[in-house]
């Protein structure tokens, strides 16, 4: 367990790695897992997945994380904002957040990691869309009652038990239903309302929409053309935008611009990166090119934006 203060490390380059790769590098095996869908971690068997995050800062989440503090405290810097989470707290961290573990004391916790495509399928099953939360930088933290903690831990243990059981008929369907129950319970605990689905979630169009968002989450740092994503999906630019508008009232180009802006803001605020560095990381030919893009999408210059938060190393 993480009982001592953890030394801070600084780096200017944001790491874009899948969460599971970081654990693998440190030889940390999940308590239970279904490849590409869900990872379960707990400290009751001596595993320290949080230490892997600390050893590789700053790490940008690719997956969605439910982090349950059973006892002790843990201080985490999320997108540059530091917050201490205490006993009986649920923290939900969406993809695209940058996290940095700064200090933990006598911590006991369990953690559920959901992959983006799997998360979107779960949300679809319970009648909501995952798209709005998938791109935006969000996290939620809520104190749990003893009864709520008991309930979510029981569901966690049910999921873990069935993953570890030998294969049986409808095993994956049953595990999926348990994950659905956990997601619904967490939504209820936080008290936030996801966005209801607009359109037929059983259609091929919805699958295209979800796959586009998954590709965008991975590749927006380098790819900003609708054509690139349409080619990856094997469809036309026009059809991709039609699908996006059908499910979100935003065309593909707007989604791409928004994803790039969110990444840029994270670099500005959470990492205080220079505009030169941001332009390089986000694959812009020059600072002026990035600045024009930022102003076109947001209506303000990067310099004006960072003045409201931090002054980066190079805001020229």
N, C-alpha and C positions, 0 to 999 in steps of 0.2 A: 504494500500500500504506500501511498505517497504521504509520508508523515512529516517530511522536512520541507523547508522553503526550497523552491527550485530556481536555479540561477537563470537569469534572463539572457537571451541571445538575440543579436540584432542581425538583420540581413535586409538588403534593399530589394532583392529579387523575390517575387512571389512564386511559391512552388505550386504547380498545378499537377498534383498527383492524386490517383485514386486512393481513397482512404485505406483500402485493404492492402495496397502495396506497401504502405508505411508499416503496418503491423507485420507483414511478411518479412520485411527487411530486419526487423528486430526479433524475429523468431517467436512472435506472440500469436498463438493460435486462439481463435474465438472459442467461447464456451460451447457454442453450437452455431452452425451456419448452413445456409443453402446458397450455393455459388451464384453470384450475380443478383441475389434477391435480398437476403437478410443476414446480418451478423449479430450475434448476441455475445455480450461480454459481462462478466461480473468479477468482483474482487474476492469473492468468497472462496475461489480456488487459487488465489494468489497471483492472478494475472493483472498486469498493469497496462492496459491499452492507453490510458491517458499519458503514461510516461513516454510512449512512442510519439505522441503529438508534441510533447515538450521537447523531445530530442530532435525534432525535425521542424522547428519554427521558421517562418510562419507558414502554417499549412492551411490551404483553402479547401474547405469541405466540398467533396464531390457528391456525397450522400446526405441523407437526412438523418439526424441523430436525436434520439430520445435519451436523455441522461437523467437518472434518478439518484438523488443523494439520499442514502439511507441513514448515514451518520457522519459526523465530522463536518468539515468545511472545505470548499474548493473555490479559489479565486481564478476566474477566467477572463481574459481580455478578448472580447468579441468585436471585431471591426474597430479596434482601438479603444473601445469602452470597457473599463474594468469593472467587474461585478463579482461579489462573493456570494456563493450559494451555500445554504446551510441545510441541516437535517430536514428530511421530509420535503424536498423541493424537486419539482419536475422542470427540467430545462429542455425545450424543444428547439433545436438549431437547424434551420433550413439550409439547403445547398447554397453555395456561393458566399457563405460567411467565412471570414478569416478568424481563426481562433488561436489563442496562445495561453497555455496554462502557466500561471505565475506562481501560485502557492497553494498547497493542500495540507491539511492537518487531520490526522486520524480518519481519513476518508474511507467510507464504505459506499459502494455504489453498484448499480447495474446499468447496462446501456444497450440500446437497440439501434442498429444502423440499417437503414433501408436504402436500397439503390433507387435512383430516379424513376426508371421505367416501372419497377415493381411498385413504388409509391403511387405512381399515376394510376396503375391498375387497381390498387386498393381504394384510392379515392373514387375511381369510377364505380367500383362495386358499391360504395356507400352513398353514391349519388352526387358527388362533388367533383369539381375540376381542380387539378393540382397545378395548373399552369401559372396562375398569378403568383403563388408562393415559390414556384420553381426557379424563377429568375431573380426575384427581389431579395434584398438582404434583410432577413428577418430572424428574430429569435424570440421565444416566449419563455417566461419563468413564472411559476406559480407554486405557492406553498400547498402541500397536501395535508389532509387530515390523516390520522392514523388508519382510518378505514379505507380511504382512497389508496394509500400506500400499500396496504394489504391486498387490495383488489388488483392493482396493476402488477404487483409482484407475483400474485397467483397466476395471472394471465401470462406473464413472462415465463414462469416456470413450466406452465402447460406447453407453451411454444417450444421451449428448450427440450422438454421431455420428449415431445413427439418428433422433433428433428432428430434426436439421438436414437429413437426407436428404429428397429429394422423396418424395411419397407412393408407397407400394407396397403390394401386397396383404398383409394381416395385419400391417402396420406397428405399429399400436397394441398388438396382442396380443404382438408380439415385445418392444416396449419394456416392456410390463407384466411380462413374464417376467424381463427384466433388473432391473427395480425389485424384483421378488420376490427375486431372487438377492442383491441388495444388502442388503435388509432381513434376510434369513436370515443373511447373513455378519455383519452388525452385531450381531444378537442373539447369535450365536456368540462374537463378540469380547468383548461385555460379560459374557456368561455368565449372563444372567438368563432365566428361563423365563416366557414369556407365558402367559396363561390359556387352556387349550384351549376350543374352542367347545362349548357345551352346547345341543344342538338342531340343527335342520336349517338350515344356512347358505344353502341355495339357495331357501328359502321366502320368500314375500311378507312373512311375519312378521318375518324377520330384516332385510329392507329397511326396514320400519317402525321397528324397534328402532334401526338405525344412523341413520336420518333424525332420530329423536327426539333422539339424543345430539348430533347436529350442531346441531339447533335449540337444544338446551339450552346448548351451548357458547356460542352467540351471544347468547341472549336471557335467560339466568338472571339477569343483572344487573337486569332490569326485570320479568320475568314469573315468578311463582311458583305459578301455578295449573295443575293437570293439564288443566283445561278448555282453557286457551289452546293448549297443545301438541297436544291431541287435535283441536281445530278446525283448526290449521295442517296437520295430517296427514289431515284429513277422516275421522276415526274417532271412536268413543265413548271417554269417559274409562275405562270398564270394560275395553274392548278394549286400550287403550294400556297399562294396568297389567298386564293378562294377558300381553301380549307381553314387557314388561320382566321380569316374574317368570320367564317361560319361559327367558329367556336370561341372567339375572343373579341370580336369587333376590331381587331388590329391586323393589318396585313403583315406579310413576312418581313418586309423591309423595316417596319416599325419595331417588330420584335428584335431584329438584329441590332438596330440602333440602340434600343433600350438595354440590351444585354451588354453591349460594348460600354455604354455610359456607366452602368452599374459597376463593371470591372474597373473603369477609370476612377470612379469615385472611391472605390475601395482602396486603390493604390494611393490616391491623394490623402485620404483621411486616416486609414488604418496604418499605412506604412510611410506616410509623409515623403513619398517618392517625388523626385524632380519631374518636371514636364518632359525633359529630355529622356529620362528613364521610362516614363509612362509611354511616350511615343514609340520607343523602341520595343517595349514589351508587347504593346498592342498593335505592332506592325504598321505604324504610320510612317511615311517617308520622311517627315520632319515635324518639328514642334508646331510650326504654323499650320500644317495640314491637320494635325490633331486638334488644335485650337479652333479652327474653322468648323470642324466636325462637331466639337463639343458645343459651340455656340449655336450652330444650326439646330441641334437636337434639344438643347436645354434653354436656349434664349439668353444665356450668360456666358462669359468667358471663363476658362479654367481659373484664371487669376482671381476673378471676382468670387468664384465659388469657394476656392480654398481660403480666401480671406475670412469667410464666415466660420471656418473651422480651425485649420492650422495653416501655417506658412511653410510650404515645402522648401526643400533645399534650393530648387531652381524654378521660380515662378515667373520666368521672363518670357 
